[in-house]
Every structure is written in C-alpha cells, then in structure tokens.
C-alpha cells in the first residue's frame, strides 16, 4: 500500500506491481510516463492481475510499453492455454497439462506489440512486450495460492515460471546470473 518514488526506478532491474491498489495511484501523476521511460532505458516491469487497470484504466492504448489495447475482467474465462511452449519462461511446462493456476479472470486483450505466451489475443494470461532496451510482462495470476499444502507439482511449475521471469530480468549483459550474482548486485 505504499507509494513508490518513481525517480528511483533506475536503481532496480525489475519492478513488480502486484494487484493494483488505488492508494498506489493516488498522487502519482506521471506514473505511466515514468514506467515507460524506465522500460525503454532497460528496466523490466511485471504487472500482475488488476495492476494495469488500477494504474491506467481499462484502455491501455496510451501505454505502448505494455503492448496491448486493453485490460479486461472475464469472470467466466476458460483456463488459458500455453501459446508459446518454446519460450524460455515456459520451457519447463507441459503444454497439455491443466494447471489449476491457469484460470484467471483479470486479463489483457488485443495485443499490439506484446507476445502472447499464455492465452489468446482476446484473453492474455501471460505476455511479454519488448520495448526499447527493456520489457514489460503481464501475469494474470500471481503466486497467491502457495499457502495451500496440496498443490504439489502444479505449484512448482508456476514457481519455476516466476523464477525464469526474475532470472531474465536479473541477467546482466546477456549473461544469466545466479543467486550470488544477484545478491552481490543488490548489495552494491
């Protein structure tokens, strides 16, 4: 629920905005422009759930760094399918599996420049939009059901996907970093 000082964005390799809260947008004029510049200059943003709607509304045409036209709520959306099984973020997933976490209601629609990784043009569950030197990703459902004890391999599949996204954002000069490299970079 805290606001972020957007002048400090360049200190981070990845900014995650997990489910929007109106308090985050209050008094944050220029947040779209700040995030667009951050991504264009090499930063990475992961928007989860209703974060795009809360920050910018349902019409996203004014946010080209996200790469889609709209955010939508689809209460009866069928579970999403893996559209790009060869993508490094998804290579560990079984395209035929029915992962429980692929059922999402807060989705993007009508990609302009974003690559749809999970979903379709009308119901985007996971997308990646390369923009300038960085990228913006959208994920319909974050890692919230992980307090359940019975999720097993399905839980690990989503965790592995999230790790791949973070590893990609933390890569330095095209080199995948390990946890020690990331920790050293963060402490410096």
C-alpha positions in Angstrom: 0.0 0.0 0.0 3.0 2.4 0.0 3.7 4.7 -2.9 6.9 4.4 -4.8 9.3 7.2 -5.5 9.4 6.9 -9.3 12.6 8.9 -9.5 14.4 5.9 -8.1 13.3 3.4 -10.7 16.7 3.1 -12.3 18.0 1.5 -9.1 16.1 -1.7 -9.9 16.4 -4.3 -12.6 12.7 -5.4 -12.1 9.7 -3.7 -10.6 6.7 -5.9 -9.7 3.4 -4.2 -9.3 1.2 -6.9 -7.9 -2.5 -6.2 -8.0 -3.3 -2.5 -8.0 -4.5 -0.5 -5.1 -6.0 2.9 -5.7 -3.7 4.2 -2.9 -0.7 3.4 -5.1 -2.1 5.6 -7.9 -3.1 8.5 -5.7 -0.8 11.4 -6.2 1.3 9.5 -8.7 0.7 11.7 -11.8 3.1 10.7 -14.5 3.5 7.1 -13.4 2.8 5.8 -16.9 5.5 8.1 -18.4 8.0 7.2 -15.6 7.4 3.4 -16.2 7.6 3.8 -20.0 11.0 5.6 -19.7 12.2 3.0 -17.2 11.4 0.2 -19.6 12.7 2.0 -22.7 16.0 2.5 -20.9 16.4 -1.1 -20.0 14.2 -1.7 -16.9 11.8 -4.6 -16.6 8.2 -4.4 -15.2 5.9 -7.3 -14.2 2.3 -6.2 -13.8 0.1 -8.7 -12.0 -3.7 -9.0 -12.0 -5.6 -5.7 -11.9 -2.4 -3.5 -11.6 -2.8 -2.1 -15.2 -6.5 -1.3 -14.6 -5.9 0.4 -11.3 -3.0 2.5 -12.5 -4.2 3.3 -16.1 -7.8 2.2 -16.5 -9.0 -0.5 -18.9 -7.9 1.4 -22.1 -4.2 0.8 -22.4 -3.6 2.4 -25.8 -1.8 5.3 -24.1 0.7 2.8 -22.5 2.6 1.4 -25.5 5.2 -0.2 -23.2 2.6 -2.7 -22.1 1.9 -3.7 -25.7 -1.9 -4.3 -25.6 -5.0 -2.3 -26.1 -7.0 -3.2 -23.0 -7.3 -4.8 -19.6 -10.4 -6.8 -19.1 -12.2 -8.7 -16.3 -13.6 -12.1 -17.5 -15.4 -13.9 -14.7 -16.3 -16.9 -16.8 -13.0 -17.2 -18.8 -11.9 -20.8 -19.5 -8.5 -21.8 -18.3 -5.7 -20.4 -20.5 -3.6 -22.5 -22.8 0.2 -22.2 -23.4 0.6 -20.3 -26.6 4.4 -20.3 -26.7 5.7 -23.5 -25.1 9.2 -23.0 -26.6 9.6 -19.6 -24.7 12.4 -19.8 -22.1 9.9 -18.7 -19.3 7.7 -21.7 -20.2 10.0 -24.4 -21.4 9.5 -26.5 -18.3 5.7 -26.5 -18.6 3.7 -29.3 -20.2 1.5 -27.7 -22.9 -1.1 -30.5 -22.3 -1.3 -30.1 -18.6 -4.3 -28.4 -17.0 -2.5 -26.4 -14.3 -5.1 -25.0 -11.8 -3.4 -21.6 -11.8 -4.1 -21.0 -15.5 -7.7 -20.0 -14.6 -7.5 -16.2 -14.5 -10.1 -13.5 -14.5 -8.0 -10.3 -14.8 -6.6 -10.4 -18.3 -5.2 -8.3 -21.1 -6.7 -8.2 -24.6 -5.8 -7.3 -28.1 -2.0 -7.2 -28.2 -0.4 -4.6 -30.3 3.3 -5.4 -29.8 3.2 -7.9 -26.9 4.0 -11.5 -27.4 1.2 -13.7 -26.0 2.9 -16.5 -24.1 -0.2 -18.0 -22.4 -3.7 -17.3 -23.6 -5.0 -15.8 -26.8 -5.4 -12.4 -28.5 -8.7 -11.9 -26.6 -7.6 -13.3 -23.2 -4.0 -12.8 -22.4 -2.8 -14.6 -19.3 0.9 -14.0 -19.7 2.5 -11.6 -22.2 5.9 -10.1 -22.8 6.4 -6.8 -24.6 10.0 -5.9 -25.5 10.1 -2.1 -25.5 13.3 -0.2 -26.1 16.1 -1.9 -24.0 13.7 -3.5 -21.5 10.4 -5.4 -21.3 7.1 -5.3 -19.6 5.4 -8.6 -18.7 1.8 -9.1 -17.6 0.7 -12.1 -15.5 -3.0 -12.7 -14.8 -2.5 -14.6 -11.6 0.4 -14.2 -9.1 1.7 -16.7 -6.6 -1.0 -16.3 -4.1 -2.4 -19.8 -3.6 1.0 -21.0 -2.3 -0.2 -21.3 1.3 -2.1 -24.4 0.3 -0.4 -27.6 1.3 -1.8 -29.8 -1.5 -0.6 -28.0 -4.7 2.5 -30.1 -5.3 4.0 -30.2 -8.8 1.5 -27.6 -10.1 2.8 -25.2 -7.5 6.4 -25.9 -8.6 5.5 -25.3 -12.2 4.3 -21.8 -11.6 7.2 -21.1 -9.2 9.7 -22.2 -11.9 7.9 -19.8 -14.4 8.3 -16.9 -12.0 11.9 -17.8 -11.3 12.6 -17.7 -15.1 11.0 -14.3 -15.3 13.1 -12.9 -12.5 16.3 -14.6 -13.8 15.6 -13.0 -17.2 15.2 -9.5 -15.6 18.4 -10.0 -13.5 20.5 -11.1 -16.4 23.4 -8.7 -16.8 24.9 -8.1 -20.3 23.1 -11.1 -21.7 24.5 -13.4 -19.0 22.1 -15.3 -16.8 23.1 -14.6 -13.2 23.0 -16.9 -10.3 21.6 -16.1 -6.9 25.0 -15.0 -5.6 25.5 -12.6 -8.5 22.0 -11.1 -8.0 22.7 -10.7 -4.2 26.1 -9.1 -4.9 24.5 -6.7 -7.4 21.7 -5.8 -5.0 24.0 -5.1 -2.1 26.4 -3.0 -4.2 
